Amino acid sequence: MDQTIKYYDENAIEFFMNTKDANMENLYKLFLKYIPEGGKILDLGCGSGRDTKYFLEKGYDVVAVDGSIEMVKLSTEYTGKKLCT
């Protein structure tokens, strides 16, 4: 596990830039049909914060967590929500 976190800490900016704008709309639709409007979502391994940002903008209550402190820094800035490690 330490090697995985180390990888994301060392490559956080590249990973963030490569994933933050990926179009996940079709997957979001499939997922959100099971979540009540304004429901709570746990985004475990939130990475770039792409999904967290989308769900927050749609009015969901999101708890986002990532093991990489560098990813948490970037995704916190991107989403405007304090994330956890």
C-alpha positions in Angstrom: 0.0 0.0 0.0 2.8 2.4 0.8 4.1 2.1 -2.8 0.7 3.0 -4.2 0.4 6.1 -2.0 3.9 7.1 -2.8 3.2 6.8 -6.5 0.2 9.1 -6.2 2.0 11.6 -4.0 4.9 11.8 -6.6 2.6 11.9 -9.6 -0.4 13.9 -8.2 -0.3 16.8 -10.7 0.0 14.6 -13.7 -2.8 12.3 -12.5 -5.0 15.3 -11.6 -4.5 16.9 -15.0 -5.2 13.6 -16.8 -8.4 12.8 -14.9 -10.2 15.9 -13.7 -12.0 16.5 -17.1 -12.9 13.0 -18.0 -16.5 12.7 -19.1 -18.2 10.3 -16.6 -21.8 11.5 -17.3 -23.1 8.0 -18.3 -21.7 6.4 -15.3 -23.0 9.1 -13.0 -26.5 8.6 -14.4 -26.3 4.8 -13.7 -25.0 5.4 -10.2 -27.3 8.3 -9.1 -30.5 6.5 -9.9 -29.8 4.5 -6.7 -29.1 7.6 -4.5 -31.9 9.8 -3.2 -31.8 13.5 -4.2 -29.5 15.2 -1.8 -28.3 11.8 -0.4 -25.0 11.1 1.1 -22.1 9.7 -1.0 -18.8 8.4 0.1 -16.1 9.0 -2.5 -13.4 6.7 -1.2 -10.2 7.1 -3.2 -11.4 10.4 -4.6 -8.2 11.1 -6.5 -8.6 14.3 -8.5 -11.9 15.2 -6.9 -13.7 15.0 -10.3 -16.6 12.9 -9.0 -16.8 14.7 -5.7 -17.1 18.0 -7.5 -19.8 16.7 -9.8 -21.9 15.3 -6.9 -21.5 18.4 -4.8 -22.7 20.5 -7.8 -25.8 18.3 -8.1 -26.6 18.9 -4.4 -25.4 15.6 -2.8 -23.7 15.4 0.6 -20.3 14.1 -0.2 -17.6 12.7 2.1 -14.4 12.4 0.1 -11.3 10.5 1.2 -7.9 9.7 -0.4 -4.7 8.1 0.9 -2.4 10.5 -0.9 -1.9 13.8 0.9 -0.9 15.4 -2.4 -4.1 14.2 -4.1 -6.1 15.6 -1.1 -4.4 19.0 -1.5 -5.2 19.2 -5.2 -8.8 17.8 -4.9 -9.5 20.1 -2.0 -8.5 23.1 -4.0 -10.4 21.8 -7.1 -13.7 21.0 -5.3 -13.6 23.7 -2.6 -14.4 21.1 0.0 -12.0 20.0 2.7 -11.1 16.4 2.0 -9.6 13.7 4.3 -6.6 11.4 4.2 
